Amino acid sequence: MCGIGVTLFPQISNPNANDDSNPQQNALFSKAIQKCLQRRGPDHQSIQSNILSTHNNHQEQQLTLELTLYASVLHMRGYKLLPQPYCTPGYSFCWNGECYAHDHPTSASILVSPPFDVAEDKYEEVTSDTVKVMELIQHELLSMEDDEQQQQEQALANALSHVQGEYSFILYYHGPQQQGSYHNQGLDQQSSLPLQSLEENGAAEHGNACIYFGRDPLGRRSLLMSYTETNPPQRVIKQEHSHGTDRSDDNITIALDSSFVISSVAPYQQTKSEGKINAGTGFKPFLNMEEIPAGRVYRLDLCTGQLSFVPIIPSTAIGHPSSMNLLLLPNSSWNTLFNKDISPHLLQAAQRLHHYLNQAVRRRVIHAPFPLSINTGGRSSTSIPTNNQATVAVLFSGGVDSVVLAALSHEHVPINQTIDLINVAFASSTSSQQQQQQQEDPYSSSPDRQAALLSYEEMIHKFPNRKWRFIAVNVDYAEVLKEEAGICQLLHPLSSTMDFNIGTAFWFATRGYGEVVSILGDDGGGMNGRQEQLRFAAVGTESGVGAGARIRVQEEKILRCGTTGCQRKAREECTFHACNVCCSSTFHRRINQFLGGRASLCPFHDHHRSSKKNKNVRKKDKKDHRVNAKVDEDHRTFPERKKKGMMYTSRARVVLVGIGADEQMAGYGRHRVTYERGGYEALRQELKMEKSRLWTRNLGRDDRCISHHGKEARFPFLDENVVGYLNSLDVTDLCDMSKPQGLGDKMILRLVAKHIGVTQCSGLVKRAIQFGSRIAKCSDVDRFGSSRKASGTAKHTPKESTNIKNKQ
């Protein structure tokens, strides 16, 4: 993984001119972009600067441009670190990604980088995948019949269509006559290197010079773009759509006498405030940048300024379900695990998904590098892990997504290596002090923490030979405020409250600093009595999913509330056969409003409502309610944890993230609402829309927040084969919305979890990370006064950011 960028600035004859593109401003921008990219690739930083001369069509004069490539490298592949930009005759290549496999057909006359898959046993990780991808690109470019612009773009798109993995890239074609001045900065060099041009050789003429750039078809790596024109009336840039299927016919032109910037992260500048401190004025972006649409190869002609693109259409061999039909046969181990309520067709679908997902996880963990050696300051793929450091970490919420990833990782990570399970929880300072006075852990009430500890205990018993390390990342909201400005910089161009909450959770989780938690015994203890924070599938409707050995479920049929959409337990004593909430709000209040009085309609619930006026009686009723509810609640014995564990920082560079599971398999609560409104057809359209916007709403933001700590996010649920297979299934093969939450949603994945043997998580209702970790609750109270008044779409600006140190 790398941080990559390119800047294109015109050289101004009058340095004192009041213009954003003067040399002094360009130098400040260069330092800022190096600084923000350095955190993504701490192992090596390089810049390559070029001076080229072109013709300015707008002003009919020669124009001298300064083009600078930036790259910071996180060494993940190959025995030796490969500096970037990677230079070959005529090209400078910046690659931020992973090529796990490619199926590119080789030419009859020349053999270039034969097809491979890192998941194969015979594969040996020798060289960097940057070299292999560049070989594919050059092979396609050399096989062109002519040098037309459209042919060049299409050749590059064809090469990338066979690559499987997360990536973004920048390719600068400058011709073999000029390489540019190249400067690299290793781990032993701390000072920033100044930009140097080729003034001694003069500016080179570049008739065919151009820049190619783009992101993979799913947009799993961040890449931002900014174009600022000095003459706005001449601007003809148009807004573009994502994932176009045909070549764009838009006549897009960028004035070359203005700045043009591409970067993995938006660079910021510090501003000085005079007098009073104004909130949100401490740091501002140099330029307003936008996410580059995914699945396209862009080409910027450095002579004409024309910007065009062609789509990257994945190879038909990627994720094609027909090949799986030939590989897999009905397996008795699957059929014996489930009862007759699950159709054989759904079992076969889950079986094939397990195969694809298992392969996707193997690709992402099999050659995970060891962390940096503390003593030597460097890494080698042949070194031995020190201090029991893990090579792989899983963002572990305890839900079915993360637990399945952890269980599959166990099959492919060497058994002598530790796997880190990282769980994050937030608490406000006020609640922390109150709970600490009561000798309670303020973070134990987090739903994700409870679910994670529950699943962690099961992982220990299911895989006793594996060393699992549970890292509880406990974050006080006061610490969030200290890092707020830096996190907001990473979110750009996104700025909503929801984006801040999710980005903050990922930022602190991947930092990996927390308390190592150990399970003391199976007799329960520390967390019993807090199980009300977890939501399980409604009991009495299990079909083998979520009914683990440690779950004691009432066998007799449970009377449910008769109100539409309500899954609560009804009371037989109630006049309306409803739950307490519906009896009070739906029946009692409305009938009394109609009658204009305060009649006692339900003696049972009226008695309970009136008894709450007395404090002592309320405590007694609450205790009685718990006793009465034991006959129908989904019980789980919670593990006891140490009161105080060792503080530890995970240094695993590979971080598995479960993003994409809910968007593809209808895991969110809003999907059930969509189904109730319009049935499965509406749900199909909803899932299609969510998958199409994943690159702009989630993936770019999450990549920037996770990579800031020098770690690489990998998304097994967004593997090309997994996505291709899930797209081939109908929505009815993915979920069963006739079943309750925690059972019908993502049902195909819950079947996979059951087959693997991790059952504690398979009945949990989905909670988004901002709610499960409690960051949304802390942020909403701080910003809006309460969660009810909060708005996820409201713009989030840092508080007193002038006093906060820039964390970029």
Secondary structure, DSSP 8 states (H G I E B T S, - for coil): -EEEEEEEEE--S-TTSS-TTSHHHHHHHHHHHHHHHHTT-BTEEEEEEEEEEEEETTTTEEEEEEEEEEEEE---SSSS---SSEEETTEEEEEEE---EE-----SS---S--EETTSTT----S-HHHHHHHHHHHHHHT-SS--HHHHHHHHHHHHTTEES-EEEEEEE--TT---EEEEE-TT--S-------TTT--EE-SS-EEEEEE-TT--S--EEEEE-SSGGG-------SS-SS------B--TTSEEEEESS--EEE----SS--TT-SEEESS--EE--SSEEEEEETTT-BEEEEE----TTTT-HHHHHHH----HHHHTTS-TTS-HHHHHHHHHHHHHHHHHHHHHHTT------TTTS---TTS--STT--SEEEE--SSHHHHHHHHHHHHHS-TTS-EEEEEEEEE-HHHHHHHHHTT--TTTT-HHHHHHHHHHHHHHHH-TTS-EEEEEEEEEHHHHHHHHHHHHHHHTT--BHHHHHHHHHHHHHHH-EEEEE-B--SS--TTTT-GGG--B--TT--SSSS--TT-B---S---B--STT--SB--TTSTTS--HHHIIIIIIHHHHHHHTS-----HHHHHHHHHTTSHHHHHHHHHHHHHHHTTTS-B-----B-SS--EEE---SEEE--TTHHHHHT-SHHHHHHHHHHHHHHHHHHHHHHHHTHIIIIIHHHHHHHHTTS-EEE-GGG-HHHHHHHHHS-GGGT--TTS-TTTSTTHHHHHHHHHHT--SSTTB----HHHHSSHHHHHHHHHHSSSTT--TTSB---SSGGGS----
